[in-house]
Amino acid sequence: MQTTGWEDEFREYVRARGPALLRQAHQLTGHPLDAEDLLQSALTKTYLAWHRIEDRGALDGYVRRAMVNINISQWRRRKVEEYPSDDLPEVVHHHHEPVGEVHEALEQALRELPERMRAAIVLRYYEDMTEPEIAKTLGISVGTVKSTVSRAMAKLRNALAG
């Protein structure tokens, strides 16, 4: 199958940056399979817009922004899909490369945050966005961003202290 130069360029970008982007997607979603779906959706949007993206140095930012926007859209329209049950599902154990205990504890604490709090923390401290940028991205006021980040940080501190 013959490919164009830009398709090869896109394929190489995904090969080179895919693992780092998947880690960022996992930080946003808190679940490995959701992260894969989120990254795939963001890469699809990037593929469709590839010819319009002039600054190839800004590709990571474009994909991250797409992941944030897709994730926000999903949790805004998400319906309750979890129902109480008498039977607990079997626990799945994921094997990760060994990392420090503090890092693991932080990742676990992040996964346990409500989605809006997790999104605000990831945008603020992982993406280094300002409070007004976060407010615009999440569609909330700056005051709500401040209180959400403050409450999320308190929850993270409590989780890591215990």
Sequence and secondary structure as in RCSB ss.txt:
>XXXX:A:sequence
MQTTGWEDEFREYVRARGPALLRQAHQLTGHPLDAEDLLQSALTKTYLAWHRIEDRGALDGYVRRAMVNINISQW
RRRKVEEYPSDDLPEVVHHHHEPVGEVHEALEQALRELPERMRAAIVLRYYEDMTEPEIAKTLGISVGTVKSTVS
RAMAKLRNALAG
>XXXX:A:secstr
    HHHHHHHHHHHHHHHHHHHHHHHHHSSHHHHHHHHHHHHHHHHHHGGG   GGGHHHHHHHHHHHHHHHHH
HH        SS             HHHHHHHHHHHHS HHHHHHHIIIIIS   HHHHHHHHTS HHHHHHHHH
HHHHHHHHHHH 
